[in-house]
Amino acid sequence: MNVALYEGAMQVVPVLLIALFIESRTVDRSASRTKRRWANLQDRVFAVLGIVAFMVSMLVVAGIATAGRGPAAIIIATLSGCMGLLYTRIEQRFAWDHGQQHDDMPGAR
């Protein structure tokens, strides 16, 4: 049985959650209420997915749960979602740093 996906997730998911936490601490608090609410919702969804993915990975690696399509789908969806969110935040930061502020970005005027 191949548990490399689950072992990798146990290492990567905590790092992604830490990165999301650090990045969410730098969000501009002067943004509109709707934008802040949307960012908070995104952060909460990915935090919950990350915790679920980590727990599923732990159970599979420990031999309590069996590896299969369901657990693999949870892991892959979490990793894809977290990477997508980080990519979006990175793009927003680059655009903001270069003065290309848009309405959907923190700090936009």
C-alpha positions in Angstrom: 0.0 0.0 0.0 1.4 3.4 -1.0 1.2 5.9 1.8 3.6 8.5 0.4 0.7 10.9 -0.3 -0.4 10.7 3.3 3.1 11.0 4.7 3.8 14.0 2.5 0.5 15.6 3.5 1.4 15.2 7.2 4.5 17.3 6.5 3.1 19.8 4.0 -0.3 20.6 5.5 1.0 22.1 8.7 3.4 24.3 6.8 0.6 25.5 4.5 -1.6 26.3 7.5 1.2 28.3 9.1 1.8 30.2 5.8 -1.9 31.0 5.6 -2.0 32.2 9.2 1.0 34.4 8.7 -0.4 35.8 5.5 -3.8 36.5 6.9 -2.2 38.5 9.7 -0.9 41.0 7.1 -4.3 41.6 5.5 -5.2 45.3 5.3 -7.8 45.9 8.0 -9.0 49.1 6.3 -10.6 47.1 3.4 -14.3 46.9 3.1 -16.3 44.8 5.5 -17.4 42.4 2.8 -13.8 41.9 1.6 -12.6 41.2 5.1 -15.5 38.8 5.7 -14.7 36.9 2.4 -11.0 36.6 3.4 -11.9 35.3 6.8 -14.3 32.8 5.3 -11.7 31.6 2.9 -9.1 31.2 5.8 -11.6 29.3 7.9 -12.5 26.9 5.1 -8.9 26.1 4.3 -8.0 25.8 8.0 -10.8 23.2 8.4 -9.8 21.4 5.3 -6.2 21.4 6.4 -7.1 19.9 9.8 -9.3 17.3 8.2 -6.5 16.4 5.7 -3.9 16.1 8.5 -6.2 13.9 10.6 -7.0 11.6 7.7 -3.3 11.4 6.8 -2.5 10.5 10.4 -5.1 7.8 10.5 -4.0 6.2 7.3 -0.3 6.3 8.2 -1.1 4.8 11.7 -3.0 2.0 10.0 -6.3 2.9 11.6 -8.0 3.9 8.3 -7.4 2.4 4.9 -6.0 4.4 2.0 -8.5 4.8 -0.8 -10.1 7.2 -3.2 -12.0 9.1 -0.5 -9.0 9.9 1.8 -6.8 10.7 -1.3 -9.5 13.1 -2.6 -9.5 14.9 0.7 -5.8 15.3 0.7 -5.5 16.4 -3.0 -8.4 18.9 -2.6 -6.8 20.4 0.5 -3.4 20.8 -1.0 -4.8 22.2 -4.3 -7.0 24.6 -2.5 -4.3 25.9 -0.1 -1.9 26.3 -3.0 -4.5 28.2 -5.0 -5.2 30.5 -2.1 -1.5 31.2 -1.5 -1.0 31.9 -5.2 -3.9 34.3 -5.2 -2.5 36.1 -2.2 1.0 36.2 -3.7 -0.4 37.7 -6.9 -2.3 40.3 -5.0 0.8 41.2 -3.0 2.9 41.6 -6.1 0.2 43.8 -7.8 -0.2 45.8 -4.7 3.6 46.3 -4.3 3.8 47.5 -7.9 1.0 50.1 -7.5 -1.5 48.1 -9.5 -4.3 48.2 -7.0 -7.6 46.8 -7.9 -11.0 46.9 -6.2 -10.7 43.2 -5.1 -7.3 43.7 -3.4 -6.6 44.7 0.2 -5.7 48.4 0.4 -7.4 49.3 -2.9 -8.7 52.8 -3.2 
